């Protein structure tokens, strides 16, 4: 290259990190003539993804002018490895929290079964997005509080948060990840009231949820209601049948594509 700019260096550092070559990533990081927030964040993320939290923290501590992006990567690393005390300490030290910072902490407490702390942080949030609501709903569901999870959907609507397609997709994705059929069916009931269930975006999210939860009959009913099926619709239904041992039905779907 005639001229290597900071983007070139960042791309190479991220590439080596993704390949697991942290030694080469670190060498390029040290040699980089100019480091911006993305350079530092890429190096922190590389160590976090490889479970090297101490090294990640050392790079983080050396970083000048820390931004929310880098804080969030470091906090997410602590959450991922269940070091919630360290995550909370860093979160409390932040002067540049954004909604993502709060969401990461709420998710961490939910994953560790501390629903009280998850809800406390949720209530303290200065602003929320659809991920915030989906995260607290997931936290309740993961700890067996399905009724409270559904109550949060109602509260979400009462709070003025629009139950739009993106919101439902967030909630359904959460149900799919948890394989929570009961909660997924309750969300489906809310979807039907809005009329979003026959559209491709929400329809595909419903389809994925039912397939992951093993409810293939319900999945097929959703599949049939999607008015304009796309490649995701067909592939999700095909994979659902194949995953759960419905070979003949999978072939029928394949032949219909």
Secondary structure in CASP SS format (residue, H / E / C, confidence):
PFRMAT SS
TARGET T0000
AUTHOR 0000-0000-0000
METHOD secondary structure of the structure
MODEL  1
X C 1.00
X C 1.00
X C 1.00
X C 1.00
X C 1.00
X H 1.00
X H 1.00
X H 1.00
X H 1.00
X H 1.00
X H 1.00
X H 1.00
X H 1.00
X H 1.00
X H 1.00
X H 1.00
X H 1.00
X H 1.00
X C 1.00
X C 1.00
X C 1.00
X H 1.00
X H 1.00
X H 1.00
X H 1.00
X H 1.00
X H 1.00
X H 1.00
X H 1.00
X H 1.00
X H 1.00
X C 1.00
X C 1.00
X C 1.00
X C 1.00
X C 1.00
X H 1.00
X H 1.00
X H 1.00
X H 1.00
X H 1.00
X H 1.00
X H 1.00
X H 1.00
X H 1.00
X H 1.00
X H 1.00
X H 1.00
X H 1.00
X C 1.00
X C 1.00
X C 1.00
X H 1.00
X H 1.00
X H 1.00
X H 1.00
X H 1.00
X H 1.00
X H 1.00
X H 1.00
X H 1.00
X H 1.00
X C 1.00
X C 1.00
X C 1.00
X C 1.00
X C 1.00
X H 1.00
X H 1.00
X H 1.00
X H 1.00
X H 1.00
X H 1.00
X H 1.00
X H 1.00
X H 1.00
X H 1.00
X H 1.00
X H 1.00
X H 1.00
X C 1.00
X C 1.00
X C 1.00
X H 1.00
X H 1.00
X H 1.00
X H 1.00
X H 1.00
X H 1.00
X H 1.00
X H 1.00
X H 1.00
X H 1.00
X C 1.00
X C 1.00
X C 1.00
X C 1.00
X C 1.00
X H 1.00
X H 1.00
X H 1.00
X H 1.00
X H 1.00
X H 1.00
X H 1.00
X H 1.00
X H 1.00
X H 1.00
X H 1.00
X H 1.00
X H 1.00
X C 1.00
X C 1.00
X C 1.00
X H 1.00
X H 1.00
X H 1.00
X H 1.00
X H 1.00
X H 1.00
X H 1.00
X H 1.00
X H 1.00
X H 1.00
X C 1.00
X C 1.00
X C 1.00
X C 1.00
X C 1.00
X H 1.00
X H 1.00
X H 1.00
X H 1.00
X H 1.00
X H 1.00
X H 1.00
X H 1.00
X H 1.00
X H 1.00
X H 1.00
X H 1.00
X H 1.00
X C 1.00
X C 1.00
X C 1.00
X H 1.00
X H 1.00
X H 1.00
X H 1.00
X H 1.00
X H 1.00
X H 1.00
X H 1.00
X H 1.00
X H 1.00
X H 1.00
X H 1.00
X H 1.00
X C 1.00
X C 1.00
X C 1.00
X C 1.00
X C 1.00
X C 1.00
X H 1.00
X H 1.00
X H 1.00
X H 1.00
X H 1.00
X H 1.00
X H 1.00
X H 1.00
X H 1.00
X H 1.00
X H 1.00
X H 1.00
X H 1.00
X H 1.00
X C 1.00
X C 1.00
X H 1.00
X H 1.00
X H 1.00
X H 1.00
X H 1.00
X H 1.00
X H 1.00
X H 1.00
X H 1.00
X H 1.00
X H 1.00
X H 1.00
X H 1.00
X H 1.00
X C 1.00
X H 1.00
X H 1.00
X H 1.00
X C 1.00
X H 1.00
X H 1.00
X H 1.00
X H 1.00
X H 1.00
X H 1.00
X H 1.00
X H 1.00
X H 1.00
X H 1.00
X H 1.00
X H 1.00
X H 1.00
X C 1.00
X C 1.00
X C 1.00
X H 1.00
X H 1.00
X H 1.00
X H 1.00
X H 1.00
X H 1.00
X H 1.00
X H 1.00
X H 1.00
X H 1.00
X C 1.00
X C 1.00
X C 1.00
X C 1.00
X C 1.00
X H 1.00
X H 1.00
X H 1.00
X H 1.00
X H 1.00
X H 1.00
X H 1.00
X H 1.00
X H 1.00
X H 1.00
X H 1.00
X H 1.00
X H 1.00
X C 1.00
X C 1.00
X C 1.00
X H 1.00
X H 1.00
X H 1.00
X H 1.00
X H 1.00
X H 1.00
X H 1.00
X H 1.00
X H 1.00
X H 1.00
X C 1.00
END
